[in-house]
Amino acid sequence: MAKIGFIITTSPWQFQNWETAANIADAALDKGHEVSFFLYLDGVYNPIKLQALRGYEVMPKDRFSRLLLRGAKIFACVICINARGLADGRDYIDGVKVGPLNLFADMIGDMDRLIQL
């Protein structure tokens, strides 16, 4: 099976890129592919565990939690989270890993396909 990577650079409330990525990732996991995410720039705001917004039934953190349970891997850029005051990843849902940008370079080398959103 293929290894599919995603890089998300936008926050959840500017665009629906997180939802598009989650939908594609779910479909890929259904087919047995490996899925990894790298959250970069404002993309690091997507899996914050205390998200709440009236009127939204499913928050980005909920979708990412389900993807993690299904075997997806999610990494966030340590420089990006620290620059935004996200406390070294303590604000994240369980399972999100924090790492340096060279982790993304390693991911790219291991992917069959990379989708940037």
C-alpha positions as CSV (number, residue, x, y, z in Angstrom):
1,M,0.0,0.0,0.0
2,A,1.0,3.6,-0.5
3,K,2.3,6.1,2.1
4,I,0.3,9.4,1.7
5,G,1.5,12.6,3.4
6,F,-0.3,15.8,4.1
7,I,1.1,19.2,4.9
8,I,-1.5,21.6,6.3
9,T,-0.5,25.3,6.6
10,T,-3.9,26.9,7.3
11,S,-5.8,27.4,10.5
12,P,-9.2,25.6,10.8
13,W,-11.3,28.8,10.8
14,Q,-9.8,30.5,7.7
15,F,-10.4,27.6,5.2
16,Q,-11.8,24.1,5.2
17,N,-8.4,22.6,4.2
18,W,-8.4,20.5,7.4
19,E,-11.7,18.9,6.5
20,T,-10.7,18.2,2.9
21,A,-7.5,16.6,4.2
22,A,-9.4,14.6,6.8
23,N,-11.8,13.3,4.2
24,I,-9.0,12.2,1.8
25,A,-7.1,10.6,4.8
26,D,-10.2,8.7,5.8
27,A,-10.6,7.4,2.3
28,A,-6.9,6.4,2.1
29,L,-7.1,4.6,5.4
30,D,-10.2,2.8,4.2
31,K,-8.1,1.4,1.4
32,G,-5.3,0.4,3.7
33,H,-2.8,3.2,2.9
34,E,-0.5,4.7,5.5
35,V,-1.3,8.4,6.3
36,S,0.8,11.1,8.0
37,F,0.3,14.8,8.6
38,F,2.7,17.6,9.1
39,L,1.2,20.7,10.6
40,Y,3.1,23.8,9.6
41,L,2.6,27.6,10.0
42,D,-1.0,28.2,11.0
43,G,-1.8,24.6,10.4
44,V,-0.6,24.0,14.0
45,Y,-4.0,25.4,15.2
46,N,-6.0,22.4,13.9
47,P,-5.7,19.8,16.7
48,I,-6.0,22.0,19.8
49,K,-7.9,20.0,22.4
50,L,-10.0,22.8,23.9
51,Q,-11.6,23.8,20.6
52,A,-15.2,24.9,21.0
53,L,-17.4,26.8,18.6
54,R,-21.2,27.0,19.0
55,G,-23.0,25.6,16.0
56,Y,-20.3,23.2,14.9
57,E,-21.1,19.5,15.7
58,V,-17.6,18.2,14.6
59,M,-14.5,20.2,15.5
60,P,-11.2,19.7,13.7
61,K,-9.8,18.1,16.9
62,D,-12.5,15.5,16.7
63,R,-11.7,14.5,13.2
64,F,-8.0,14.4,13.9
65,S,-8.6,12.3,17.0
66,R,-10.4,9.8,14.9
67,L,-7.7,9.7,12.3
68,L,-5.1,9.0,15.1
69,L,-7.3,6.2,16.4
70,R,-7.3,4.7,12.8
71,G,-3.5,4.7,12.6
72,A,-2.7,8.1,11.1
73,K,0.4,9.9,12.4
74,I,0.2,13.6,13.1
75,F,3.3,15.8,13.6
76,A,3.4,19.6,14.3
77,C,6.4,21.9,13.7
78,V,7.9,22.8,17.0
79,I,9.0,26.3,15.8
80,C,5.5,27.1,14.6
81,I,3.8,26.0,17.8
82,N,6.2,27.9,20.1
83,A,5.9,31.0,17.9
84,R,2.2,30.8,18.5
85,G,2.3,30.2,22.2
86,L,1.1,26.6,22.0
87,A,3.3,25.4,24.9
88,D,5.4,22.6,23.2
89,G,2.3,20.7,22.2
90,R,0.6,20.4,25.6
91,D,-2.4,22.1,24.1
92,Y,-2.9,19.2,21.6
93,I,-5.1,16.2,21.6
94,D,-3.4,13.0,22.6
95,G,-1.3,11.4,19.9
96,V,0.0,14.5,18.1
97,K,3.8,14.6,18.1
98,V,5.9,17.7,18.0
99,G,9.1,17.9,16.0
100,P,11.6,20.0,14.1
101,L,11.2,20.9,10.4
102,N,13.8,18.3,9.4
103,L,11.2,15.7,10.5
104,F,9.1,16.9,7.6
105,A,12.0,16.5,5.2
106,D,12.4,12.9,6.4
107,M,8.6,12.3,5.9
108,I,8.8,13.6,2.3
109,G,11.6,11.1,1.6
110,D,9.4,8.3,2.8
111,M,6.1,9.3,1.1
112,D,4.7,8.0,-2.2
113,R,2.4,11.1,-2.5
114,L,2.3,14.4,-0.7
115,I,-0.8,16.6,-0.6
116,Q,-0.3,20.3,0.4
117,L,-3.3,22.2,1.8
